Amino acid sequence: MRALVTRCEELLRRQQQLQADNQLLQEQIERLLTDPAYLERLAREMGMVKPNDTIYVSTDPKGGVIP
């Protein structure tokens, strides 16, 4: 019986964590839909560029690309 109570408590904690995670995701979705500057910043962090942007690529002395 104690094992069932323990398992139930674990599941309740997991449910609370998932609800909190879901709330954060909902807030991020809302921000993505309503804040163009935030969306652009994330896109640029992923390496995306706008049309007509000038792209500069640096290389190290050994010939490798520096991110």
C-alpha positions in Angstrom: 0.0 0.0 0.0 2.9 2.4 0.8 4.3 1.8 -2.6 1.0 3.0 -4.2 1.0 6.1 -2.1 4.6 6.9 -3.0 3.9 6.3 -6.7 0.8 8.5 -6.5 2.9 11.3 -4.9 5.5 10.9 -7.7 2.9 11.2 -10.4 1.4 14.3 -8.8 4.8 15.9 -8.7 5.4 15.0 -12.3 2.0 16.4 -13.2 2.8 19.7 -11.5 6.1 19.9 -13.3 4.5 19.2 -16.7 1.9 21.8 -16.1 4.6 24.4 -15.2 6.5 23.4 -18.4 3.4 23.7 -20.4 2.7 27.2 -19.1 6.2 28.3 -20.1 5.7 26.8 -23.5 2.4 28.6 -23.9 4.1 31.9 -22.9 6.8 31.3 -25.4 4.3 30.6 -28.2 2.4 33.8 -27.3 5.7 35.8 -27.5 6.6 34.2 -30.8 3.2 35.2 -32.2 3.2 38.8 -30.9 6.8 40.0 -30.6 8.6 40.3 -34.0 11.9 41.4 -32.5 12.0 38.3 -30.3 11.3 36.1 -33.3 14.0 37.8 -35.4 16.5 37.4 -32.6 15.8 33.7 -32.3 16.0 33.3 -36.1 19.4 35.1 -36.2 20.7 33.0 -33.3 19.9 29.9 -35.5 22.0 31.5 -38.3 19.2 32.8 -40.5 19.7 36.0 -42.4 17.4 38.5 -44.1 17.4 38.9 -47.9 20.1 41.3 -48.9 22.1 40.9 -45.7 25.8 40.9 -46.1 27.4 37.8 -44.6 30.9 37.8 -43.3 32.7 34.5 -42.5 35.9 34.6 -40.5 38.5 31.9 -40.8 41.3 31.0 -38.4 44.9 30.8 -39.6 44.7 27.1 -40.1 41.9 27.5 -42.6 38.9 26.5 -40.4 35.8 28.6 -40.1 35.2 30.5 -36.9 31.6 30.4 -35.9 
